[in-house]
Amino acid sequence: MNDKIDIFESIKSDAINELSPEILETGLDYLTDSEVLKDIPIFGIAFKSYNLYQRVTETFFIKKLLKFLFELREIPLLEREKFIKKLEINQETNKAGEKLLITINRLNDIDKAEIIGRLFKKTILGKIEFEDFSRLTHIIDNAYIHDLKLLKNNIYLRYVNDDIKSSLHQVGLLNQNISDVERQKRFLERVGSKSDVQPKFEYKVNQYCEILVEHGFKE
């Protein structure tokens, strides 16, 4: 038996269209008996092999994979096949597929898999470059999920404190600059204030954060 796990074979599977919100909430016993999942290559292989079962059918991992694949269900099969074919031509499928699967396995929150699934959907549809998607999967893996959620519809970082901004900067979503003290002093002088001005960090979203905010969250 060929037990190679290839996530892109699953992405091309027509069975993805049969995934429903209800299946995302079911327990492991039902998942392993699901005929829909057995038709998706990555699950079909795992459910037939004890060793692979031990590695990939932990409930948490399965739910993350399902959350990711669920976001792709509305993309026509031909579009998914066309995208994977393009990766094959560029000889990127093996390396990219392994990295994606490893990242999904490593995610510490199911909602991160959902975000990555939405970003991958937009990548297939040509809204995001594959290189940008790959970088964002790495960023999302390293970020704290609640920090990420604060970015939804919040490109100007309203109500995000400096500690969280610093964390988002460290994972690669925000640019950091030192405030212009002289400009602030001149402003205060014009308004008659004698307040002392100290330099501080200022933060602004970068191009990857803009992509995440535009495509990574539910509308």
LUMRO-201202 format. One line per field, with one value per atom (N, C-alpha, C, O, CB): residue number from 1; atom name; x, y, z. Coordinates in pm, whole numbers. Atoms other than C-alpha are relative to their C-alpha. Glycine has a CB too. Example, Ala and Ser with C-alpha at 12.3 -4.5 7.8 and 13.67 -1.06 7.14 Angstrom:
BEGIN
num [1_1_1_1_1_2_2_2_2_2]
atome [N_CA_C_O_CB_N_CA_C_O_CB]
xx [89_1230_90_194_-99_-82_1367_-77_-26_41]
yy [-119_-450_120_118_3_-119_-106_109_220_46]
zz [0_780_0_66_125_-6_714_73_90_-142]
This chain:
BEGIN
num [1_1_1_1_1_2_2_2_2_2_3_3_3_3_3_4_4_4_4_4_5_5_5_5_5_6_6_6_6_6_7_7_7_7_7_8_8_8_8_8_9_9_9_9_9_10_10_10_10_10_11_11_11_11_11_12_12_12_12_12_13_13_13_13_13_14_14_14_14_14_15_15_15_15_15_16_16_16_16_16_17_17_17_17_17_18_18_18_18_18_19_19_19_19_19_20_20_20_20_20_21_21_21_21_21_22_22_22_22_22_23_23_23_23_23_24_24_24_24_24_25_25_25_25_25_26_26_26_26_26_27_27_27_27_27_28_28_28_28_28_29_29_29_29_29_30_30_30_30_30_31_31_31_31_31_32_32_32_32_32_33_33_33_33_33_34_34_34_34_34_35_35_35_35_35_36_36_36_36_36_37_37_37_37_37_38_38_38_38_38_39_39_39_39_39_40_40_40_40_40_41_41_41_41_41_42_42_42_42_42_43_43_43_43_43_44_44_44_44_44_45_45_45_45_45_46_46_46_46_46_47_47_47_47_47_48_48_48_48_48_49_49_49_49_49_50_50_50_50_50_51_51_51_51_51_52_52_52_52_52_53_53_53_53_53_54_54_54_54_54_55_55_55_55_55_56_56_56_56_56_57_57_57_57_57_58_58_58_58_58_59_59_59_59_59_60_60_60_60_60_61_61_61_61_61_62_62_62_62_62_63_63_63_63_63_64_64_64_64_64_65_65_65_65_65_66_66_66_66_66_67_67_67_67_67_68_68_68_68_68_69_69_69_69_69_70_70_70_70_70_71_71_71_71_71_72_72_72_72_72_73_73_73_73_73_74_74_74_74_74_75_75_75_75_75_76_76_76_76_76_77_77_77_77_77_78_78_78_78_78_79_79_79_79_79_80_80_80_80_80_81_81_81_81_81_82_82_82_82_82_83_83_83_83_83_84_84_84_84_84_85_85_85_85_85_86_86_86_86_86_87_87_87_87_87_88_88_88_88_88_89_89_89_89_89_90_90_90_90_90_91_91_91_91_91_92_92_92_92_92_93_93_93_93_93_94_94_94_94_94_95_95_95_95_95_96_96_96_96_96_97_97_97_97_97_98_98_98_98_98_99_99_99_99_99_100_100_100_100_100_101_101_101_101_101_102_102_102_102_102_103_103_103_103_103_104_104_104_104_104_105_105_105_105_105_106_106_106_106_106_107_107_107_107_107_108_108_108_108_108_109_109_109_109_109_110_110_110_110_110_111_111_111_111_111_112_112_112_112_112_113_113_113_113_113_114_114_114_114_114_115_115_115_115_115_116_116_116_116_116_117_117_117_117_117_118_118_118_118_118_119_119_119_119_119_120_120_120_120_120_121_121_121_121_121_122_122_122_122_122_123_123_123_123_123_124_124_124_124_124_125_125_125_125_125_126_126_126_126_126_127_127_127_127_127_128_128_128_128_128_129_129_129_129_129_130_130_130_130_130_131_131_131_131_131_132_132_132_132_132_133_133_133_133_133_134_134_134_134_134_135_135_135_135_135_136_136_136_136_136_137_137_137_137_137_138_138_138_138_138_139_139_139_139_139_140_140_140_140_140_141_141_141_141_141_142_142_142_142_142_143_143_143_143_143_144_144_144_144_144_145_145_145_145_145_146_146_146_146_146_147_147_147_147_147_148_148_148_148_148_149_149_149_149_149_150_150_150_150_150_151_151_151_151_151_152_152_152_152_152_153_153_153_153_153_154_154_154_154_154_155_155_155_155_155_156_156_156_156_156_157_157_157_157_157_158_158_158_158_158_159_159_159_159_159_160_160_160_160_160_161_161_161_161_161_162_162_162_162_162_163_163_163_163_163_164_164_164_164_164_165_165_165_165_165_166_166_166_166_166_167_167_167_167_167_168_168_168_168_168_169_169_169_169_169_170_170_170_170_170_171_171_171_171_171_172_172_172_172_172_173_173_173_173_173_174_174_174_174_174_175_175_175_175_175_176_176_176_176_176_177_177_177_177_177_178_178_178_178_178_179_179_179_179_179_180_180_180_180_180_181_181_181_181_181_182_182_182_182_182_183_183_183_183_183_184_184_184_184_184_185_185_185_185_185_186_186_186_186_186_187_187_187_187_187_188_188_188_188_188_189_189_189_189_189_190_190_190_190_190_191_191_191_191_191_192_192_192_192_192_193_193_193_193_193_194_194_194_194_194_195_195_195_195_195_196_196_196_196_196_197_197_197_197_197_198_198_198_198_198_199_199_199_199_199_200_200_200_200_200_201_201_201_201_201_202_202_202_202_202_203_203_203_203_203_204_204_204_204_204_205_205_205_205_205_206_206_206_206_206_207_207_207_207_207_208_208_208_208_208_209_209_209_209_209_210_210_210_210_210_211_211_211_211_211_212_212_212_212_212_213_213_213_213_213_214_214_214_214_214_215_215_215_215_215_216_216_216_216_216_217_217_217_217_217_218_218_218_218_218_219_219_219_219_219]
atome [N_CA_C_O_CB_N_CA_C_O_CB_N_CA_C_O_CB_N_CA_C_O_CB_N_CA_C_O_CB_N_CA_C_O_CB_N_CA_C_O_CB_N_CA_C_O_CB_N_CA_C_O_CB_N_CA_C_O_CB_N_CA_C_O_CB_N_CA_C_O_CB_N_CA_C_O_CB_N_CA_C_O_CB_N_CA_C_O_CB_N_CA_C_O_CB_N_CA_C_O_CB_N_CA_C_O_CB_N_CA_C_O_CB_N_CA_C_O_CB_N_CA_C_O_CB_N_CA_C_O_CB_N_CA_C_O_CB_N_CA_C_O_CB_N_CA_C_O_CB_N_CA_C_O_CB_N_CA_C_O_CB_N_CA_C_O_CB_N_CA_C_O_CB_N_CA_C_O_CB_N_CA_C_O_CB_N_CA_C_O_CB_N_CA_C_O_CB_N_CA_C_O_CB_N_CA_C_O_CB_N_CA_C_O_CB_N_CA_C_O_CB_N_CA_C_O_CB_N_CA_C_O_CB_N_CA_C_O_CB_N_CA_C_O_CB_N_CA_C_O_CB_N_CA_C_O_CB_N_CA_C_O_CB_N_CA_C_O_CB_N_CA_C_O_CB_N_CA_C_O_CB_N_CA_C_O_CB_N_CA_C_O_CB_N_CA_C_O_CB_N_CA_C_O_CB_N_CA_C_O_CB_N_CA_C_O_CB_N_CA_C_O_CB_N_CA_C_O_CB_N_CA_C_O_CB_N_CA_C_O_CB_N_CA_C_O_CB_N_CA_C_O_CB_N_CA_C_O_CB_N_CA_C_O_CB_N_CA_C_O_CB_N_CA_C_O_CB_N_CA_C_O_CB_N_CA_C_O_CB_N_CA_C_O_CB_N_CA_C_O_CB_N_CA_C_O_CB_N_CA_C_O_CB_N_CA_C_O_CB_N_CA_C_O_CB_N_CA_C_O_CB_N_CA_C_O_CB_N_CA_C_O_CB_N_CA_C_O_CB_N_CA_C_O_CB_N_CA_C_O_CB_N_CA_C_O_CB_N_CA_C_O_CB_N_CA_C_O_CB_N_CA_C_O_CB_N_CA_C_O_CB_N_CA_C_O_CB_N_CA_C_O_CB_N_CA_C_O_CB_N_CA_C_O_CB_N_CA_C_O_CB_N_CA_C_O_CB_N_CA_C_O_CB_N_CA_C_O_CB_N_CA_C_O_CB_N_CA_C_O_CB_N_CA_C_O_CB_N_CA_C_O_CB_N_CA_C_O_CB_N_CA_C_O_CB_N_CA_C_O_CB_N_CA_C_O_CB_N_CA_C_O_CB_N_CA_C_O_CB_N_CA_C_O_CB_N_CA_C_O_CB_N_CA_C_O_CB_N_CA_C_O_CB_N_CA_C_O_CB_N_CA_C_O_CB_N_CA_C_O_CB_N_CA_C_O_CB_N_CA_C_O_CB_N_CA_C_O_CB_N_CA_C_O_CB_N_CA_C_O_CB_N_CA_C_O_CB_N_CA_C_O_CB_N_CA_C_O_CB_N_CA_C_O_CB_N_CA_C_O_CB_N_CA_C_O_CB_N_CA_C_O_CB_N_CA_C_O_CB_N_CA_C_O_CB_N_CA_C_O_CB_N_CA_C_O_CB_N_CA_C_O_CB_N_CA_C_O_CB_N_CA_C_O_CB_N_CA_C_O_CB_N_CA_C_O_CB_N_CA_C_O_CB_N_CA_C_O_CB_N_CA_C_O_CB_N_CA_C_O_CB_N_CA_C_O_CB_N_CA_C_O_CB_N_CA_C_O_CB_N_CA_C_O_CB_N_CA_C_O_CB_N_CA_C_O_CB_N_CA_C_O_CB_N_CA_C_O_CB_N_CA_C_O_CB_N_CA_C_O_CB_N_CA_C_O_CB_N_CA_C_O_CB_N_CA_C_O_CB_N_CA_C_O_CB_N_CA_C_O_CB_N_CA_C_O_CB_N_CA_C_O_CB_N_CA_C_O_CB_N_CA_C_O_CB_N_CA_C_O_CB_N_CA_C_O_CB_N_CA_C_O_CB_N_CA_C_O_CB_N_CA_C_O_CB_N_CA_C_O_CB_N_CA_C_O_CB_N_CA_C_O_CB_N_CA_C_O_CB_N_CA_C_O_CB_N_CA_C_O_CB_N_CA_C_O_CB_N_CA_C_O_CB_N_CA_C_O_CB_N_CA_C_O_CB_N_CA_C_O_CB_N_CA_C_O_CB_N_CA_C_O_CB_N_CA_C_O_CB_N_CA_C_O_CB_N_CA_C_O_CB_N_CA_C_O_CB_N_CA_C_O_CB_N_CA_C_O_CB_N_CA_C_O_CB_N_CA_C_O_CB_N_CA_C_O_CB_N_CA_C_O_CB_N_CA_C_O_CB_N_CA_C_O_CB_N_CA_C_O_CB_N_CA_C_O_CB_N_CA_C_O_CB_N_CA_C_O_CB_N_CA_C_O_CB_N_CA_C_O_CB_N_CA_C_O_CB_N_CA_C_O_CB_N_CA_C_O_CB_N_CA_C_O_CB_N_CA_C_O_CB_N_CA_C_O_CB_N_CA_C_O_CB_N_CA_C_O_CB_N_CA_C_O_CB_N_CA_C_O_CB_N_CA_C_O_CB_N_CA_C_O_CB_N_CA_C_O_CB_N_CA_C_O_CB_N_CA_C_O_CB_N_CA_C_O_CB_N_CA_C_O_CB_N_CA_C_O_CB_N_CA_C_O_CB_N_CA_C_O_CB_N_CA_C_O_CB_N_CA_C_O_CB_N_CA_C_O_CB_N_CA_C_O_CB_N_CA_C_O_CB_N_CA_C_O_CB_N_CA_C_O_CB_N_CA_C_O_CB_N_CA_C_O_CB_N_CA_C_O_CB_N_CA_C_O_CB_N_CA_C_O_CB]
xx [84_0_87_187_-95_-71_119_-58_-170_-11_53_87_54_54_33_-49_236_-117_-220_73_104_33_26_130_-7_-15_-18_-123_-231_18_115_-240_-59_-179_41_52_-270_-92_-183_115_94_-435_-137_-241_52_127_-698_-66_-188_22_53_-734_-70_-167_113_62_-814_-121_-189_103_108_-1070_-138_-166_10_137_-1430_-81_-184_-67_73_-1537_-1_-85_61_-1_-1448_-134_-179_114_129_-1774_-109_-211_-43_100_-1961_17_-65_6_-22_-1815_-108_-149_140_105_-2074_45_133_-133_-35_-2056_-21_52_-83_31_-2207_115_142_-126_-106_-1917_118_195_47_-109_-1677_-21_73_13_32_-1853_-14_-48_-128_21_-1862_122_232_-37_-108_-1652_83_50_-56_-96_-1364_-62_-33_120_59_-1570_-79_-70_-91_77_-1803_92_70_-102_-90_-1520_68_80_105_-70_-1337_-94_-49_69_99_-1661_-61_-140_-109_63_-1752_43_162_35_-29_-1778_51_132_-125_-48_-1725_149_223_-77_-142_-1391_85_197_23_-78_-1280_25_118_-72_-19_-1320_102_143_-132_-105_-1071_132_150_-25_-119_-727_73_111_94_-82_-551_-65_4_24_71_-820_-16_-8_-136_15_-874_123_112_-30_-125_-507_14_48_121_-21_-499_-90_-46_-23_94_-810_28_-21_-141_-30_-672_131_160_4_-133_-330_14_-8_109_-12_-268_106_83_33_-108_62_-39_-17_128_43_-78_-115_-127_-41_111_-389_54_3_-86_-59_-171_55_52_110_-66_-1_-97_-80_103_79_-279_-146_-217_9_143_-617_-31_-141_-58_36_-591_-109_-103_125_116_-913_40_-14_-92_-39_-741_56_22_102_-61_-540_-106_-106_109_106_-840_-89_-124_-85_85_-1050_70_6_-40_-75_-776_2_-18_144_2_-752_-137_-148_39_136_-1129_-31_-92_-101_23_-1142_68_11_51_-75_-879_-71_-97_144_61_-1042_-142_-185_-3_138_-1393_-6_-103_-59_-1_-1296_16_-9_113_-24_-1215_-118_-114_123_107_-1545_-74_-129_-98_76_-1699_81_26_-49_-82_-1408_-23_-8_153_22_-1490_122_235_-36_-108_-1285_102_222_-58_-92_-1138_95_212_-80_-85_-1007_108_223_-84_-98_-838_105_224_-70_-93_-686_95_214_-78_-83_-561_109_224_-88_-97_-391_110_229_-70_-99_-220_89_209_-69_-78_-111_107_219_-92_-96_56_116_231_-69_-106_247_88_209_-61_-76_349_97_211_-95_-87_486_121_232_-79_-109_693_77_167_-55_-66_800_-3_97_144_14_667_-91_-100_-53_105_405_53_-3_-74_-48_614_44_-1_115_-52_797_-113_-125_113_107_495_-104_-152_-66_98_259_47_-30_-33_-55_487_0_-37_142_-5_534_-139_-159_65_136_161_-57_-119_-89_51_75_66_-2_23_-72_343_-51_-69_151_50_217_-138_-163_-6_134_-144_8_-64_-88_-18_-31_47_11_99_-62_160_-90_-67_130_85_-117_-58_-101_-113_50_-225_-144_-194_88_140_-575_-72_-20_-9_77_-842_-36_-40_-127_37_-940_113_87_-36_-111_-592_-11_19_135_16_-661_-108_-98_-35_108_-981_52_20_-116_-58_-791_90_83_78_-91_-525_-80_-42_98_85_-800_-59_-65_-112_53_-955_108_84_-60_-111_-616_37_69_121_-33_-549_-108_-77_17_109_-889_27_14_-136_-29_-795_126_139_16_-120_-456_-37_13_102_47_-625_-72_-59_-93_78_-851_84_33_-115_-89_-549_1_55_-34_4_-612_126_160_-124_-121_-295_110_83_-26_-114_50_34_23_123_-29_155_112_108_38_-110_476_-52_-8_110_59_272_-83_-80_-88_76_40_93_64_-81_-95_338_56_68_114_-53_479_-107_-76_49_107_142_-31_-67_-125_21_103_102_69_8_-105_433_-33_-17_137_34_322_-116_-110_-36_118_-17_36_-14_-111_-45_149_65_46_99_-75_364_-76_-30_127_76_99_-98_-135_-75_104_-143_-135_-158_18_124_-492_-83_-144_-83_82_-661_60_-13_-16_-63_-407_-41_-71_155_40_-488_-144_-174_15_142_-861_-24_-122_-84_13_-808_21_-14_98_-28_-700_-121_-120_116_116_-1038_-64_-102_-103_59_-1173_67_1_-151_-68_-909_138_238_12_-126_-641_74_196_-25_-64_-576_30_69_-89_-41_-522_-71_-10_151_77_-796_-16_-43_-138_18_-813_96_68_-143_-105_-499_113_174_52_-102_-256_141_161_-13_-137_118_65_146_84_-58_206_-42_40_-43_49_-11_60_96_-155_-64_123_144_190_-4_-137_474_6_95_63_5_381_-28_32_-106_33_227_117_138_-124_-122_542_102_166_61_-99_759_-31_61_9_33_567_0_-6_-137_-14_589_-121_-131_37_121_253_-2_-79_-120_-3_338_140_239_-53_-126_612_12_-88_9_-25_772_93_195_60_-84_913_9_-73_-57_-11_1034_-72_-57_150_77_806_92_205_-91_-75_924_-18_-117_-48_10_993_-1_-80_116_-7_1085_-131_-174_112_128_763_-106_-188_-47_96_563_24_-70_6_-33_749_-51_-108_152_46_672_-152_-204_45_146_306_-44_-133_-59_37_289_29_-45_73_-33_460_-107_-142_137_103_200_-130_-201_-29_125_-84_22_-70_-62_-29_90_21_10_-109_-23_164_148_232_-56_-137_481_29_126_31_-16_441_131_176_-118_-125_757_-31_-129_77_22_787_111_229_-6_-95_955_-21_-134_-15_18_1024_-74_-59_138_71_801_-13_3_-141_19_739_-138_-237_14_126_474_-12_88_-7_21_319_-97_-190_-53_87_160_-3_97_50_13_28_91_109_-147_-80_255_-83_-202_130_73_162_-61_-168_91_52_115_-122_-217_108_115_-116_-120_-233_34_108_-319_-67_-189_53_55_-360_-83_-192_113_71_-462_-133_-235_85_122_-717_-103_-223_31_93_-867_-58_-174_69_43_-887_-11_-65_93_-11_-837_-114_-120_118_107_-1151_-138_-155_9_136_-1523_-50_-19_-93_55_-1706_-122_-182_-36]
yy [-120_0_124_131_1_-126_349_89_138_68_-75_535_142_206_-71_-138_863_96_85_27_-98_1151_123_189_38_-115_1420_88_53_-45_-86_1707_57_85_114_-55_1836_-98_-55_41_97_1511_15_-3_-144_-22_1583_130_139_1_-128_1943_-17_53_105_25_1809_-92_-113_-60_99_1562_63_168_-70_-46_1606_-15_50_-77_25_1480_122_129_-117_-121_1817_72_133_95_-68_1950_-56_9_-12_63_1709_35_-4_-150_-37_1853_98_186_62_-86_2019_55_-1_-78_-54_2239_-102_-101_125_97_1953_-98_-138_-77_99_1717_56_-20_-47_-62_1968_-11_6_146_3_1925_-143_-161_76_138_1545_-57_-1_-87_65_1312_-90_-113_-79_80_1091_-129_-169_-32_128_770_17_-65_-57_-24_919_35_-10_113_-42_1076_-119_-124_95_115_745_-90_-169_-80_80_585_76_19_-46_-84_871_-42_-45_146_35_763_121_106_-56_-122_1125_17_45_124_-18_1145_-108_-81_1_108_807_24_-31_-133_-34_949_111_138_41_-101_1226_-71_-127_119_86_1070_2_-104_38_-7_1194_-74_-129_145_72_1046_-147_-234_63_139_731_-82_-195_-7_69_636_-21_-130_79_6_715_-103_-177_136_89_517_-147_-235_35_138_204_-50_-170_-13_37_205_31_144_72_-18_154_104_192_-132_-93_341_144_236_-39_-134_635_46_164_4_-34_621_60_160_-124_-51_670_140_221_-92_-128_970_112_225_-15_-111_1161_3_95_-5_-1_1069_43_18_-136_-65_1240_103_172_67_-85_1435_143_201_3_-139_1773_20_118_44_-11_1713_-14_62_-106_20_1583_124_168_-123_-118_1881_116_192_41_-107_2118_-23_71_9_31_1941_27_82_-145_-22_1951_149_193_-68_-144_2321_61_148_68_-49_2386_-37_49_-55_48_2173_54_77_-151_-50_2298_134_162_13_-132_2647_-8_89_84_14_2508_-61_-77_-84_82_2330_71_4_-39_-73_2607_27_77_131_-19_2623_-117_-232_13_110_2420_-91_-45_54_99_2101_36_22_-138_-35_2219_113_114_41_-108_2534_-52_-9_108_58_2332_-80_-72_-89_82_2092_88_58_-93_-93_2382_61_75_111_-60_2539_-100_-66_52_101_2215_-33_-57_-127_26_2155_108_78_-5_-110_2497_-21_4_135_29_2403_-115_-113_-34_115_2074_44_-2_-108_-50_2256_72_62_95_-72_2472_-88_-41_122_98_2156_44_33_-22_-50_2300_-87_-63_140_70_2044_-79_-71_-92_85_1803_83_59_-87_-82_2063_83_88_94_-85_2295_-82_-40_78_86_2011_-48_-49_-117_45_1878_113_93_-54_-114_2223_36_65_121_-35_2292_-100_-61_7_104_1960_9_-4_-138_-14_2005_119_113_14_-120_2355_-24_14_117_28_2240_-91_-71_-65_90_1960_74_39_-111_-71_2208_108_152_62_-110_2469_-31_-143_25_21_2518_45_48_72_-43_2641_-33_-7_152_41_2510_120_109_-74_-120_2864_44_106_114_-34_2911_-78_-25_-28_82_2624_58_53_-144_-63_2801_123_145_39_-120_3125_-40_20_83_46_2940_-56_-37_-106_51_2765_112_100_-83_-114_3099_64_102_105_-58_3233_-89_-39_22_91_2921_5_-5_-144_-16_2958_121_112_16_-121_3311_-17_45_120_29_3180_-77_-47_-78_77_2926_91_75_-115_-91_3202_114_198_57_-99_3419_134_231_20_-126_3687_20_133_4_-4_3602_-78_-184_-59_73_3502_-117_-107_95_118_3155_26_-26_-117_-31_3291_79_55_81_-75_3538_-92_-79_115_97_3255_-82_-103_-92_82_3045_77_23_-48_-82_3330_21_17_136_-23_3396_-125_-113_45_121_3031_-8_-49_-127_-1_3063_104_76_31_-107_3390_-43_-25_129_42_3250_-110_-111_-48_108_2941_57_3_-91_-56_3162_105_146_59_-106_3416_-57_-174_85_34_3410_28_137_82_-10_3350_121_184_-126_-114_3620_132_228_3_-118_3875_12_121_-8_-1_3775_49_126_-140_-35_3814_149_205_-81_-145_4172_79_197_46_-67_4253_2_74_-66_7_4169_138_201_-103_-131_4483_112_208_-2_-94_4676_36_18_-58_-31_4792_113_127_37_-112_5099_-33_55_124_52_4889_71_95_15_-63_5055_-96_-215_44_76_4934_-118_-213_-51_103_4719_61_160_-50_-61_4784_-25_-108_-53_4_4827_-137_-178_105_133_4485_-95_-172_-58_85_4311_45_-38_3_-51_4538_-50_-85_154_49_4437_-147_-188_20_143_4068_-19_-105_-72_11_4117_46_-6_84_-42_4300_-113_-138_125_107_4011_-118_-183_-49_112_3754_41_-44_-57_-44_3971_65_70_-114_-60_4147_153_217_-54_-144_4502_54_-11_41_-73_4750_86_135_88_-77_4930_118_102_-90_-119_5284_75_54_93_-87_5532_131_188_26_-123_5833_120_123_27_-122_6170_98_172_64_-83_6351_149_225_-30_-142_6684_50_162_25_-41_6696_13_105_-101_-7_6623_123_187_-127_-120_6898_126_214_10_-119_7152_13_123_-7_-3_7057_48_132_-140_-40_7092_146_214_-85_-143_7430_88_193_29_-78_7553_8_108_-61_0_7455_47_45_-141_-56_7602_-101_-66_89_102_7275_-12_1_-136_17_7220_-146_-175_93_142_6843_-54_-17_-82_62_6639_-107_-180_-63_97_6427_-104_-69_71_110_6087_-84_-102_-88_86_5868_-129_-181_-34_126_5564_-72_-14_26_80_5283_29_43_-151_-13_5333_-119_-167_137_122_5047_26_106_-114_-11_5014_-136_-207_112_130_4712_-3_98_-28_17_4574_-71_-96_-79_57_4412_-135_-169_-15_132_4067_12_-66_-85_-25_4202_47_7_105_-47_4377_-117_-121_101_119_4046_-81_-126_-87_76_3871_65_-3_-13_-70_4138_-6_-21_146_-1_4143_-137_-149_53_132_3770_-109_-216_-47_109_3577_-18_-119_18_6_3649_-3_42_119_1_3590_142_227_-84_-135_3892_21_128_23]
zz [0_0_0_71_121_3_-83_109_97_-140_-113_247_4_109_129_4_133_19_-47_-134_-26_267_-86_-71_150_89_3_16_-31_-149_-27_111_-128_-132_93_125_-246_-72_-144_-90_56_-357_65_1_19_-69_-94_-43_-53_151_47_-209_-135_-165_-9_131_-557_8_-93_-94_-13_-419_-15_43_135_18_-530_128_144_-113_-125_-185_92_182_73_-82_-32_-10_87_-44_20_-179_91_113_-144_-86_51_147_230_-17_-140_372_46_-29_20_-55_595_135_198_14_-132_906_112_211_29_-106_1107_23_136_-36_-15_1037_79_138_-138_-75_1193_151_228_-39_-143_1528_53_170_26_-43_1542_69_60_-120_-74_1756_-88_-205_115_76_1649_-52_-164_86_44_1632_-129_-220_110_123_1373_-116_-228_22_106_1179_-66_-189_55_56_1136_-78_-161_110_74_1008_-117_-193_93_102_774_-140_-171_24_139_411_-78_-169_-68_67_303_23_-71_50_-30_480_-64_-107_151_60_348_-149_-207_19_141_-3_-21_-134_-62_8_78_27_135_103_-9_18_132_182_-105_-121_329_116_202_38_-105_554_-36_52_26_42_348_31_78_-147_-30_383_150_196_-54_-144_752_66_154_63_-65_842_-30_41_-42_37_670_59_54_-151_-48_832_148_191_-81_-144_1201_33_117_68_-31_1201_-33_46_-76_37_1013_89_122_-147_-89_1227_129_178_31_-123_1532_-19_75_47_23_1372_-35_8_-109_56_1201_40_-2_-146_-30_1348_142_191_-23_-125_1680_-33_-134_68_28_1706_-37_-131_119_23_1720_-140_-207_103_132_1404_-110_-206_-18_100_1210_-10_-119_36_3_1312_-71_-144_142_68_1194_-151_-228_54_144_858_-60_-170_-23_50_821_-11_-109_90_4_906_-122_-189_130_116_639_-130_-214_0_124_369_-19_-132_-2_7_452_-72_-143_140_64_335_-152_-222_59_144_-11_-74_-196_-23_58_-70_-112_-201_107_102_-284_-126_-224_58_120_-528_-94_-52_37_94_-840_-9_-1_-139_7_-874_-107_-86_-28_109_-1205_41_1_-125_-46_-1039_94_87_71_-92_-765_-76_-47_105_79_-1018_-80_-92_-94_78_-1230_87_44_-61_-91_-929_37_35_127_-37_-821_-119_-103_51_121_-1181_-18_-58_-125_11_-1180_97_63_26_-97_-864_-49_-30_138_51_-1025_-110_-115_-54_108_-1330_59_7_-93_-66_-1097_98_169_73_-87_-909_147_218_-45_-137_-583_86_207_-2_-75_-480_118_228_-91_-109_-272_120_233_-47_-111_-65_62_185_-50_-51_-35_75_180_-115_-65_52_136_232_-87_-128_324_102_218_-19_-93_476_49_167_-68_-38_472_99_198_-124_-89_634_137_240_-61_-127_901_78_200_-25_-66_974_61_175_-98_-51_1010_122_220_-109_-113_1239_125_237_-36_-111_1454_60_172_-45_-47_1488_138_164_-101_-136_1849_19_131_99_-9_1768_-130_-239_31_118_1532_-87_-210_41_77_1431_-94_-197_94_90_1283_-130_-237_69_121_1041_-90_-212_37_76_937_-74_-191_94_63_869_-116_-224_102_105_669_-118_-233_54_107_473_-84_-206_58_76_377_-86_-201_96_77_271_-118_-226_89_110_63_-108_-227_53_97_-101_-90_-212_73_78_-209_-85_-190_93_79_-326_-126_-235_83_116_-553_-99_-220_44_85_-685_-57_-131_78_57_-766_70_17_-140_-75_-503_83_119_90_-82_-307_-72_-129_142_56_-434_92_214_-18_-79_-324_101_213_-91_-92_-168_121_233_-72_-112_41_89_211_-53_-79_148_88_206_-92_-77_257_119_229_-90_-109_462_107_227_-53_-96_624_83_200_-73_-80_728_113_224_-89_-102_914_108_227_-64_-94_1075_90_212_-75_-76_1181_100_212_-94_-88_1327_126_235_-73_-112_1552_81_187_-50_-67_1651_102_97_-103_-97_1943_-64_-115_134_77_1805_39_-48_19_-41_2012_-49_-75_152_61_1890_-146_-194_12_140_1533_-17_-108_-61_13_1591_23_-25_98_-22_1710_-128_-136_105_127_1354_-94_-194_-69_89_1201_-15_83_53_31_1030_81_120_29_-89_1223_-54_15_141_65_982_71_56_-145_-71_1201_147_224_-7_-131_1517_115_220_17_-107_1722_117_98_-51_-126_2085_13_86_9_-14_2043_83_41_-141_-86_2328_-52_-141_143_51_2281_18_-65_69_-20_2425_-112_-164_136_108_2167_-133_-217_-7_122_1892_-10_-118_-2_-1_1996_-39_-114_138_35_1973_-148_-213_84_142_1630_-87_-197_-32_71_1522_-3_-105_67_-10_1641_-92_-141_143_89_1436_-146_-235_37_139_1123_-63_-185_-80_55_1087_7_-64_72_-14_1194_-21_14_138_5_1111_126_179_-128_-122_1405_-29_-96_110_16_1410_133_222_-111_-116_1670_-30_-138_36_21_1714_-24_25_121_32_1584_117_123_-136_-121_1913_-34_22_94_34_1753_-58_-28_-99_58_1556_109_107_-108_-109_1869_88_134_85_-80_2060_-68_-3_22_73_1788_8_21_-148_-10_1798_138_149_-29_-135_2176_26_97_101_-14_2159_-64_-11_-62_71_1910_80_75_-139_-76_2140_144_225_1_-131_2446_110_227_39_-102_2624_31_-58_-46_-43_2826_39_109_116_-34_2855_-55_-164_-55_44_2834_-105_-93_121_109_2520_1_-3_-140_2_2526_-127_-171_127_119_2223_36_146_-63_-22_2189_-133_-240_63_120_1945_-61_10_31_74_1679_-96_-149_-78_79_1483_-114_-104_90_117_1143_-69_-73_-100_66_954_-123_-191_-40_121_681_-107_-88_30_113_348_34_-17_-119_-35_503_92_83_68_-86_769_-83_-56_107_87_500_-72_-85_-102_66_316_98_64_-59_-103_638_33_40_126_-37_729_-112_-87_35_114_379_-30_-68_-122_48_318_107_79_-104_-97_643_94_165_77_-99_841_-67_-180_95_51_796_-11_72_89_19_663_88_85_-148]
